[in-house]
Amino acid sequence: MKTVEKTWEDSTDGWSKIERLNFDGDRYWEECTITINGKNSYFPTGAAQKFTIYLNDEKIFDEYIHGTKVKTKSINSDKGFSVTGTMSSDIPVAHDAIGSITVECTYKESSVLKSKSVSWSDGGFVTIMERLFLDATETWKKCEILVEGKPNTPNHFSLQLIKDGSLVDHEPKIDQLFGTGSRKYTYDINAKETLLVVGYFIAGGGKVTLTGIY
């Protein structure tokens, strides 16, 4: 059994977004242990931070914490996933909330698949995604699109996946990252086909990575 560990930490006088805890869909994930630490800069022994945590769209934790709590979540899937959410102080504005989240996930070593990736990044007010494609050199089991924003910018984006010249979804993925947030999209392919991502960013730019898994 192998593990992958990722950590997020921050301090804020209001609320802070939990972000960039992304796990790729290139292996069979068994279980994740999420360690949540919170403290307050003004009342070191009494105040608490509010943590609201999601695994993809499922809310898995919503509590005030002073100290450490551990949450275990079964995954049992080969799909990629993200741990997101917010941290806020119980005394907003006046005093900092300080906290961290460490996610340690186990996987079957024999389940790890091969992958190929290509990335695009740019800045500016309006930017068009270019050269984001993978040729039909492999029989792709699935593909993942990771979208990452840039600090201190709104990062509006719209994108679509094209598979051998046909749109996978009739409607594009449209969202806003609010700085250094990220989004991960996973598609089942199961074919030897060309994969292409098209789209644009408005107000800030960002980075997009297309990964084919085989």
N, C-alpha and C positions, 0 to 999 in steps of 0.2 A: 504494500500500500504506500502510495506517495502523497505528498501534500503540496499545495500552493498557498502562500500567505500574502495578503495585501493589507495595507494599513492606511487609514485616513485620519487626519487630526487637524484641529483648528481651534481658534478662540474668537469670540464675537461678543459685542455688547447688545446684540439683538438675537438674530438667528442666522444659521449657517447651513448651506446645503452639503449633504454627504454625497460625494461623487467620485467617479473614476475607480470604483471597485468592480471592475468588469472581469468576467471569467469566460474564456473562449469555449466554443462548442466542439473542440477537437479531441475530446476524451469523455469517458463515462464518469460523471461526478457522483459520489456516493453520499457525502454528508458535509455540512459546513458548521464550524464552531465560530460564533460571533462573540467577541469579547468587547464589551462596551465600558469605557471609563469616563467618568464625569466629575468635575470639581468646579468650584466658583472662586474667583479671585478675591472676593470680599469676605465671604463667610466660609473659611476653609474647612470647617467641620460640620456645617449645618445646611448650606444651600444645595440646591439640586439643579440639574440640567434636564430638560425635556428632550428625549430622543424618540423620534418616530422613524421607523426603519421598514423599508420594503425590499422584498426579493422579487424582481420584476414588478408586477402590479399587485402582489399579495402583501398586505401589511402583516409583518411578523413580530413587531415590537412597538409599544407605545407607552412609555413610562418615564417618570422622573427618577433621576439617578444621582446619588452622591456616593462615589466609590466605584465599585466594579460589579457588573453583572455579566453572566455568560448565557448565551442562547444557542441551542443546538437545533439545526434544521436539516431534515433529510432531503436530498435532492433526487437521487436515483434516476438520472437522465443524462443524455449526451447533448442536450441543448445548451447553448450559451446563456448566461444570465448576468444580471447586474444587481448589486446591493446599493440602494439609494435611500434618501430620506432627508431629515432635517434635525439640527440640534439648536435648542434655544435656551436662554437663561430664564430662571423663575423670577429674576429681578431685571427685566429688560431695560436696555438703554444705560442704566446706571452702572452696572457691574458686568464684567466679562464672564461668559460661559466658556469653559475650557474642557475639551473632550477629545477622545480618540475612539476609533473602531478598528479592530483587527479581525479580519475574516480569514480563517484557515480551512481549506476545503480538501477533502481526501478524494482520490480517484484511483481507478484500476490502471496500473502501469501498462498492462497488455492492451488497453483500449485506446491508447494514444494514436491518432491518425496523422498523416502527413498534411501539410498545407502550403499554399503559396499566397503571397500578399502583394498588393500594389497600393500606394498611397498618393494622395493629392493634398496640397495645402496652399493657402493663399490668404491675403488680407485685402482690405479695401472696402469700399461701400457696397459694390455689387461684384461678385466674382462667380465665374462659371466653372464647374468641375470639369476637368479635362483628363484624358488618357487614363481613366479609371476602368481598366478592362483586364480580363484574364482569358487567354485563348483556350480553345477546346483541346488542350493537350492532355487532359486527364478526364476520367469519369468522376465528376464532382458529386460527392454525397450531399453536400450542403454548402452554403456560403454565408458569410457574416459581413455586415457593414457596420463599422464603428465610426461614429461621428463625434468629434471633439471640438469644443469651442475655444476661443481665445479669451484671456483675462480682460475684464473691465469693458466688455462689449456685449450687445444684445444677442448677436449670433442667430438670426433667423435663417432657417434653411428649408429647402425643398429638394427631394431626391426621389428617383425611381430606379428600380432594377430592370434591365432588359436582358432577356435570355434568348439567344439565337434570333434576335430581331423582334421579339415579341415582349410587350410589357407584362411583367409578372403581376402587378397590381394595377387596376384601372385608375385608382387615385394615388397621387404621390404621398410620400411621408412628409408632413409639414410640421415643424416644431420650432421651439426657441430654447437655446441652451443657457442663457443668462450667465455668461462668463465661461468658466472652465468646466462646465457640465459636459456630459457625454450621453449618447444614445447608442444602443446596439440592436440591430435587426438581424434575424436569422431566417434563412429560407432553405427548404428542402429542394434539392436539385435532382439527384439520382440520374444524371445523364452526362454525356460528353458534349457539352455545349459551351459556346462563348458567353461570358458574363460581362455585362457593361453597366456601370452606374452613371447616370446623368442627373444634373441638378444645379443648384446655385445657392450661394449665401448672400444675405443682405445685412449690411451694418456689422462689420467686424471680421468676417471670414472665419476660417477654421481648418480642420484637417479631417479627411475622410480616408478610411482604410477598407479596401475590399479584400477579403480572405476567402479563397476557395479551399475546401477541406475534402480530402480524398483518401 
